[in-house]
Amino acid sequence: MLPLLGPSTLRDTLALPVDWVGDPLTYMTPVVGRDALLAGTAVDARARLLPVDPVLDGALDRYTMVRDGFLQHRNALVHDAAGGGPLQEGQADAEEPPSSEPAASISAAAQREAVLSQ
């Protein structure tokens, strides 16, 4: 996580130049229109984060809390996309995927609900 760029990983950081070159806003003219769209994007991102402010105010170390939350969220996204569901604490990546039998398999959404309800 980079303090100036917000939650990211080393992989994200190395991809930043490619993202900037591939962003259509980079080539938009007039510049005033581009700047207005970028400002709107920044305001929207801040508005989406407003509900998180009370949680961060109660944190002992805001940086650590944001970093850990980001990495947990990223882990869940990666493992959900792979079809295995999010990893549970202490579970290794190399474990066998769950059984494909209907009674033995639990959907990723059901697993997430069970973890959140604990």
Secondary structure as GFF3:
##gff-version 3
##sequence-region A 1 118
A	DSSP	alpha_helix	10	22	.	.	.	ID=ss1
A	DSSP	three_ten_helix	24	27	.	.	.	ID=ss2
A	DSSP	alpha_helix	31	49	.	.	.	ID=ss3
A	DSSP	three_ten_helix	50	52	.	.	.	ID=ss4
A	DSSP	alpha_helix	53	57	.	.	.	ID=ss5
A	DSSP	alpha_helix	62	81	.	.	.	ID=ss6
A	DSSP	alpha_helix	108	117	.	.	.	ID=ss7
###
